[in-house]
């Protein structure tokens, strides 16, 4: 079945959107909001990392009166396109799998939107376009493509295809989704948003404008890596970045990872922060989960 999102509109009717559909004022949009405060093409429904998001285009959206950027669409979420003009998500049918890239030195890592592949000093896949990358992966809604700094282009690509960048060869693979990490998100109606400022080796976490806690060392690096990646990722991919000297010694790497992760979670719990800020999706993937109203600032 095609993945979709069902919306309750201001007039009480229900509309269905799929990946790539536009919400806006223009009559050609999949969901038309006939209001002068709404942009012609206000926002687009997209799939990123196995979850539906609303990509803001020429207009903003708010949750509980606070502007949010590219929120995850989950059942019960109400988004304001203008004061008094709100749409509520009533049902979400997620895709059965996410597409991931794997290869020498790279554990399976989900690809979505635009990703940058860096091959040295360690192989890393990062979201967004980074000028110093060895290649960039992006999708057009139907297939994936790879471009290099020389302008060479590979694609269209899908699951099972190889990604060749210089002497490195990776493969796009399917990663089954346990109906999404988004299923772990709790109701945020009475939730005080977090603001997380990352300085890579240190992190400051604010809630309701108050500094709740500060992190340093390996715990900060783990959380910074997860926030930068922005999607579920294999623990080995993060651990190998933090302890490159132990990448070829799995039991050493695992021991360091388990110890550091336990300390991080204990620190967050003692600070009164929600338990799903850093959580596993049950398949060996781990992620930092931001609610729609949370904010992450990379200040490194």
Buried (B, 14 or more C-beta within 10 A) or exposed (E): EEBBBBBBBEEEEEBBBBBEBBBBBBEEBBBBBEBEEBBBBBBBBBBBBBBBBBBBBEBBBBBBEEEBEBBBBBBEBEBBBBEEBBBBBBEBBBBEEBBBBBBEBBBBBBBBBBBBBBBEEEBBBBBEEBEEBBBBBBBEEEEBBBBBEEEEEBBEBEEEBEBBBEEBEBBBBBBEBBBBBBBBBEEBEEBEBBBBBBBEEBBBBBBEEEEBBBBEEBBBBBBBBBBBBBBBBBBBBBBBBBBEEBBEEEEBBBEBBEEBBEBBBEBBEEBEBBEBBBBBBEEEBBBBBBBBBBBBEEEE
